[in-house]
């Protein structure tokens, strides 16, 4: 991952304020959380932007249709390459039995997203109301049954594959073929194809399309025209890009832009309620942790 300019400090070291604790923050581009671990589990979700978490050589990256689950005592560090609004749900170890034993991405369905968005706009204060406790328990149950998705855009430290992935990441609009990449890496197309399948679990074409989706997200949020984004990412016309984006994300680029805009508008238009002010006074820190 690239070096980041804005260091974020995890807020809790030894204990959680409650067995299930929700925390949200807006973070600038190139914000990073240092390598750390904690005795509780953590579910990290981004409302806007794309989050990245690195764990023991594995690089997890997830757009807003996914969240990243980190079991207790897993050493990890996080990064936002672009400005993002994200949250963390901290879960005491004794409550994580129904959740995956290994770190992974979880698919976020409409109900989970709605609960997270409600909690973002109305953060529960301590001590909690019975209604807030029930809502957090429902969220925990939903995460326990959420489909696992691995990493949306996996990476690898494999010495042959890593430089190829880096080149694609730096030039996502480059239309070079797998054969051309193989020759540049001094290997064969067949060998490189096998590395994509064994290391990343997908084909070269699928990985590059997912990369382009991830690259398109901040462009869409910034207001760039779909036609311009399509050309920048190597498509000859907007229709081909829109078709690919819809196939991978389930919505069109303009629908994605609208959803992200609504999230930002809610941040602007929703005044802090008593719960959020009370919580802010108690925590003394508005940054989220990973």
Order of alpha helices (4+ residues) and beta strands (2+ residues): beta-beta-beta-beta-beta-beta-beta-beta-beta-beta-alpha-alpha-beta-alpha-alpha-alpha-alpha-alpha-alpha-alpha-alpha
